[in-house]
């Protein structure tokens, strides 16, 4: 099991940058989902628009967000090794 104390300065910097990028990505994709859900309220009476917007939310928000979560889990698991 390694701790942050065991990391070299360059490894710490790389990990910090990776975490910052993951944070940015997570906020971006959560924004897509949040705005998309708000937009669904506006188009709920139009089944075609609703379906199209739902697909966009899934493809551009939910799926990438799932990938970010998987990357965070991988990062955490690698830290424990």
Backbone as CSV, one residue per row, in Angstrom:
resi,resn,N_x,N_y,N_z,CA_x,CA_y,CA_z,C_x,C_y,C_z
1,UNK,0.862,-1.175,0.000,0.000,0.000,0.000,0.903,1.230,0.000
2,UNK,0.662,2.162,-0.921,1.475,3.371,-0.947,0.661,4.538,-0.440
3,UNK,1.379,5.514,0.053,0.710,6.726,0.496,1.250,7.884,-0.310
4,UNK,0.621,9.039,-0.184,1.071,10.214,-0.918,2.497,10.573,-0.512
5,UNK,2.913,10.241,0.718,4.269,10.522,1.180,5.296,9.735,0.375
6,UNK,4.903,8.580,-0.168,5.809,7.727,-0.917,5.992,8.202,-2.358
7,UNK,5.196,9.146,-2.808,5.250,9.593,-4.190,6.360,10.615,-4.380
8,UNK,7.066,10.508,-5.501,8.078,11.507,-5.829,7.383,12.807,-6.211
9,UNK,8.113,13.933,-6.189,7.476,15.208,-6.555,6.841,15.182,-7.941
10,UNK,7.504,14.550,-8.916,6.927,14.510,-10.263,5.678,13.639,-10.304
11,UNK,5.664,12.562,-9.525,4.482,11.708,-9.461,3.335,12.440,-8.780
12,UNK,3.663,13.180,-7.711,2.632,13.961,-7.018,2.033,14.996,-7.956
13,UNK,2.891,15.670,-8.735,2.413,16.682,-9.674,1.529,16.047,-10.731
14,UNK,1.952,14.909,-11.254,1.157,14.216,-12.264,-0.189,13.774,-11.718
15,UNK,-0.177,13.261,-10.512,-1.433,12.821,-9.883,-2.346,14.009,-9.637
16,UNK,-1.757,15.119,-9.171,-2.543,16.329,-8.917,-3.185,16.830,-10.212
17,UNK,-2.424,16.844,-11.286,-2.966,17.291,-12.578,-4.068,16.351,-13.061
18,UNK,-3.872,15.066,-12.865,-4.883,14.084,-13.261,-6.174,14.305,-12.474
19,UNK,-6.040,14.544,-11.181,-7.222,14.803,-10.352,-7.918,16.098,-10.759
20,UNK,-7.146,17.118,-11.070,-7.739,18.389,-11.520,-8.513,18.193,-12.824
21,UNK,-7.947,17.399,-13.745,-8.627,17.148,-15.014,-9.908,16.355,-14.781
22,UNK,-9.850,15.358,-13.918,-11.045,14.573,-13.608,-12.115,15.448,-12.960
23,UNK,-11.704,16.359,-12.082,-12.650,17.279,-11.454,-13.318,18.152,-12.513
24,UNK,-12.522,18.676,-13.418,-13.059,19.515,-14.492,-14.047,18.724,-15.354
25,UNK,-13.647,17.514,-15.745,-14.508,16.680,-16.584,-15.814,16.354,-15.872
26,UNK,-15.711,16.011,-14.592,-16.918,15.666,-13.838,-17.888,16.846,-13.799
27,UNK,-17.370,18.033,-13.519,-18.228,19.221,-13.480,-18.850,19.496,-14.847
28,UNK,-18.075,19.317,-15.899,-18.581,19.548,-17.253,-19.741,18.613,-17.567
29,UNK,-19.547,17.322,-17.331,-20.590,16.351,-17.662,-21.798,16.463,-16.743
30,UNK,-21.575,16.810,-15.484,-22.711,17.061,-14.592,-23.505,18.277,-15.069
31,UNK,-22.818,19.259,-15.609,-23.492,20.429,-16.179,-24.368,20.048,-17.355
32,UNK,-23.866,19.164,-18.205,-24.657,18.687,-19.344,-25.923,18.002,-18.847
33,UNK,-25.781,17.136,-17.861,-26.936,16.412,-17.317,-27.917,17.380,-16.663
34,UNK,-27.420,18.291,-15.861,-28.282,19.249,-15.158,-29.062,20.123,-16.129
35,UNK,-28.351,20.708,-17.090,-29.040,21.565,-18.066,-29.994,20.756,-18.936
36,UNK,-29.585,19.535,-19.253,-30.450,18.679,-20.055,-31.743,18.342,-19.334
37,UNK,-31.646,18.047,-18.047,-32.853,17.747,-17.271,-33.777,18.956,-17.193
38,UNK,-33.192,20.134,-17.064,-34.005,21.354,-17.059,-34.682,21.546,-18.411
39,UNK,-33.962,21.267,-19.476,-34.524,21.414,-20.821,-35.626,20.387,-21.081
40,UNK,-35.523,19.213,-20.474,-36.567,18.198,-20.653,-37.920,18.707,-20.167
41,UNK,-37.904,19.506,-19.118,-39.156,20.089,-18.613,-39.843,20.916,-19.698
42,UNK,-39.054,21.621,-20.484,-39.593,22.505,-21.525,-40.190,21.701,-22.680
43,UNK,-39.575,20.567,-23.004,-40.002,19.805,-24.184,-40.811,18.556,-23.833
44,UNK,-41.257,18.440,-22.614,-41.923,17.201,-22.193,-43.203,16.899,-22.968
45,UNK,-43.815,17.909,-23.562,-45.048,17.694,-24.332,-44.771,17.266,-25.771
46,UNK,-43.512,17.288,-26.190,-43.126,16.917,-27.556,-42.298,15.634,-27.491
47,UNK,-42.931,14.477,-27.743,-42.236,13.196,-27.580,-40.957,13.074,-28.415
48,UNK,-40.975,13.621,-29.611,-39.796,13.519,-30.473,-38.628,14.335,-29.900
49,UNK,-38.897,15.560,-29.497,-37.861,16.414,-28.878,-37.377,15.794,-27.579
50,UNK,-38.320,15.279,-26.800,-37.983,14.674,-25.516,-37.024,13.499,-25.726
51,UNK,-37.334,12.649,-26.695,-36.491,11.486,-26.972,-35.110,11.914,-27.462
52,UNK,-35.080,12.905,-28.335,-33.804,13.384,-28.866,-32.939,13.988,-27.752
53,UNK,-33.550,14.789,-26.918,-32.817,15.416,-25.820,-32.362,14.376,-24.798
54,UNK,-33.197,13.398,-24.531,-32.813,12.323,-23.606,-31.591,11.575,-24.123
55,UNK,-31.571,11.316,-25.408,-30.431,10.624,-26.015,-29.167,11.480,-25.911
56,UNK,-29.310,12.766,-26.161,-28.169,13.678,-26.053,-27.624,13.708,-24.628
57,UNK,-28.518,13.765,-23.657,-28.090,13.770,-22.247,-27.308,12.495,-21.935
58,UNK,-27.818,11.375,-22.401,-27.145,10.100,-22.146,-25.769,10.052,-22.816
59,UNK,-25.710,10.459,-24.080,-24.465,10.353,-24.841,-23.417,11.383,-24.429
60,UNK,-23.848,12.599,-24.140,-22.894,13.680,-23.886,-22.724,14.011,-22.406
61,UNK,-23.550,13.406,-21.560,-23.457,13.672,-20.131,-23.248,12.417,-19.313
62,UNK,-24.201,11.509,-19.384,-24.180,10.332,-18.511,-23.041,9.372,-18.856
63,UNK,-22.903,9.017,-20.123,-21.867,8.046,-20.500,-20.457,8.566,-20.204
64,UNK,-20.128,9.803,-20.600,-18.794,10.305,-20.234,-18.605,10.410,-18.716
65,UNK,-19.658,10.744,-17.999,-19.573,10.839,-16.541,-19.280,9.467,-15.938
66,UNK,-19.875,8.424,-16.486,-19.589,7.069,-16.022,-18.114,6.731,-16.230
67,UNK,-17.557,7.193,-17.344,-16.141,6.956,-17.617,-15.257,7.682,-16.598
68,UNK,-15.621,8.912,-16.268,-14.861,9.677,-15.274,-14.896,8.964,-13.924
69,UNK,-16.053,8.478,-13.538,-16.168,7.753,-12.265,-15.286,6.504,-12.293
70,UNK,-15.278,5.795,-13.412,-14.428,4.608,-13.539,-12.951,4.983,-13.411
71,UNK,-12.562,6.114,-13.989,-11.175,6.572,-13.879,-10.820,6.922,-12.435
72,UNK,-11.753,7.532,-11.729,-11.511,7.871,-10.322,-11.349,6.600,-9.490
73,UNK,-12.188,5.614,-9.745,-12.085,4.341,-9.030,-10.746,3.679,-9.342
74,UNK,-10.345,3.669,-10.617,-9.052,3.090,-10.989,-7.904,3.800,-10.282
75,UNK,-7.968,5.118,-10.257,-6.929,5.904,-9.596,-6.848,5.550,-8.110
76,UNK,-7.993,5.432,-7.470,-8.028,5.081,-6.047,-7.498,3.665,-5.815
77,UNK,-7.869,2.751,-6.683,-7.412,1.366,-6.539,-5.902,1.269,-6.735
78,UNK,-5.367,2.000,-7.711,-3.926,1.978,-7.959,-3.152,2.583,-6.797
79,UNK,-3.746,3.538,-6.119,-3.089,4.162,-4.972,-2.939,3.166,-3.827
80,UNK,-3.857,2.213,-3.739,-3.820,1.235,-2.651,-2.807,0.127,-2.907
81,UNK,-2.387,-0.029,-4.147,-1.462,-1.133,-4.479,-0.057,-0.865,-4.043
